[in-house]
Amino acid sequence: MGTPETSREPCPDRILDDIGGAFGMGAVGGTAFHFLKGSFNSPKGSRLVGASQAVRLNAPRLGGSFAVWGGLFSTFDCTMVYVRQKEDPWNSIISGFATGGFLSMRQGPAAATRSAVFGGVLLALIEGAGIMLNKILSAQQQMPPIMDEPMPAGYPSGVGFPGQHVPQPSPPPPAESEGKTSWFGGFFGGGKKEEPASGSGGGSETKILESFDAPPVPNFEYK
């Protein structure tokens, strides 16, 4: 993002650009101000006529005053750019000081000094506000790095956000089959029963799976 000095038009086009912008600002602002003032000072029944007349008499004059100020300011600014060979906020501050003093020169040295100081301070405040605004906007454009946050306590380990790799829980170890049967298998007689092996062998055991008899198959033959 460019600074207020580098984002403006180059000299001498800057002079014409500032003259037109200052005239438009003064004309629009003067129109609104004098319209309200003329409407307030006019008698009832002719407020619209009085407001229009106030705008017609005062708005162009105020726009011309703004245009003169903007033209002188841009002229001094381009002069400082040519003399110092660089653009920085000091050019605008010195230009505001010189413009204020030049416009009040006919009122005497004291009035010219006061206007010059006022113009320099005003431009210093404007330039300072512009620099601070540019810093704030530049800081907002820099995105902070994304850091992984730990899973909160009590959150199930097998559930995660979309796109997040979550370790799957390990399967439980197989249960021992010797001497243990489920109640479901024992109820239907499908459990495992240990019986001693026949003979006097080396202590080997034979496991026999008990099963219940199947129901008879019905016969549909015609006699």
URTA-V72172 format. One record per residue. N is the residue number from 1. PHI is phi in whole degrees, 0 to 359 (999 if undefined). Layout:
BEGIN
n=N phi=PHI
n=N phi=PHI
END
This chain:
BEGIN
n=1 phi=999
n=2 phi=282
n=3 phi=283
n=4 phi=302
n=5 phi=282
n=6 phi=279
n=7 phi=273
n=8 phi=272
n=9 phi=291
n=10 phi=287
n=11 phi=285
n=12 phi=269
n=13 phi=298
n=14 phi=298
n=15 phi=295
n=16 phi=295
n=17 phi=296
n=18 phi=289
n=19 phi=296
n=20 phi=294
n=21 phi=295
n=22 phi=293
n=23 phi=296
n=24 phi=296
n=25 phi=297
n=26 phi=292
n=27 phi=291
n=28 phi=293
n=29 phi=296
n=30 phi=294
n=31 phi=297
n=32 phi=295
n=33 phi=294
n=34 phi=286
n=35 phi=294
n=36 phi=293
n=37 phi=294
n=38 phi=293
n=39 phi=293
n=40 phi=287
n=41 phi=275
n=42 phi=275
n=43 phi=288
n=44 phi=295
n=45 phi=95
n=46 phi=226
n=47 phi=291
n=48 phi=294
n=49 phi=293
n=50 phi=295
n=51 phi=293
n=52 phi=296
n=53 phi=293
n=54 phi=295
n=55 phi=293
n=56 phi=294
n=57 phi=273
n=58 phi=251
n=59 phi=297
n=60 phi=297
n=61 phi=295
n=62 phi=293
n=63 phi=297
n=64 phi=295
n=65 phi=297
n=66 phi=295
n=67 phi=295
n=68 phi=296
n=69 phi=297
n=70 phi=295
n=71 phi=294
n=72 phi=295
n=73 phi=299
n=74 phi=293
n=75 phi=295
n=76 phi=295
n=77 phi=295
n=78 phi=295
n=79 phi=295
n=80 phi=293
n=81 phi=296
n=82 phi=292
n=83 phi=286
n=84 phi=272
n=85 phi=61
n=86 phi=195
n=87 phi=243
n=88 phi=207
n=89 phi=301
n=90 phi=295
n=91 phi=298
n=92 phi=293
n=93 phi=294
n=94 phi=294
n=95 phi=294
n=96 phi=296
n=97 phi=298
n=98 phi=291
n=99 phi=293
n=100 phi=299
n=101 phi=291
n=102 phi=290
n=103 phi=290
n=104 phi=256
n=105 phi=295
n=106 phi=287
n=107 phi=270
n=108 phi=112
n=109 phi=297
n=110 phi=295
n=111 phi=295
n=112 phi=295
n=113 phi=295
n=114 phi=298
n=115 phi=295
n=116 phi=295
n=117 phi=296
n=118 phi=298
n=119 phi=295
n=120 phi=295
n=121 phi=294
n=122 phi=298
n=123 phi=291
n=124 phi=295
n=125 phi=295
n=126 phi=295
n=127 phi=294
n=128 phi=297
n=129 phi=296
n=130 phi=295
n=131 phi=294
n=132 phi=296
n=133 phi=296
n=134 phi=296
n=135 phi=294
n=136 phi=295
n=137 phi=293
n=138 phi=292
n=139 phi=292
n=140 phi=288
n=141 phi=285
n=142 phi=275
n=143 phi=283
n=144 phi=288
n=145 phi=294
n=146 phi=275
n=147 phi=243
n=148 phi=285
n=149 phi=264
n=150 phi=293
n=151 phi=292
n=152 phi=296
n=153 phi=295
n=154 phi=85
n=155 phi=276
n=156 phi=300
n=157 phi=286
n=158 phi=270
n=159 phi=243
n=160 phi=220
n=161 phi=280
n=162 phi=300
n=163 phi=84
n=164 phi=260
n=165 phi=280
n=166 phi=241
n=167 phi=297
n=168 phi=279
n=169 phi=291
n=170 phi=288
n=171 phi=293
n=172 phi=292
n=173 phi=295
n=174 phi=297
n=175 phi=285
n=176 phi=290
n=177 phi=270
n=178 phi=280
n=179 phi=75
n=180 phi=230
n=181 phi=226
n=182 phi=278
n=183 phi=292
n=184 phi=292
n=185 phi=290
n=186 phi=290
n=187 phi=292
n=188 phi=267
n=189 phi=78
n=190 phi=262
n=191 phi=284
n=192 phi=256
n=193 phi=237
n=194 phi=268
n=195 phi=233
n=196 phi=292
n=197 phi=286
n=198 phi=285
n=199 phi=87
n=200 phi=254
n=201 phi=283
n=202 phi=274
n=203 phi=84
n=204 phi=284
n=205 phi=241
n=206 phi=246
n=207 phi=258
n=208 phi=250
n=209 phi=271
n=210 phi=282
n=211 phi=217
n=212 phi=273
n=213 phi=290
n=214 phi=284
n=215 phi=292
n=216 phi=295
n=217 phi=276
n=218 phi=292
n=219 phi=254
n=220 phi=253
n=221 phi=288
n=222 phi=271
n=223 phi=255
END
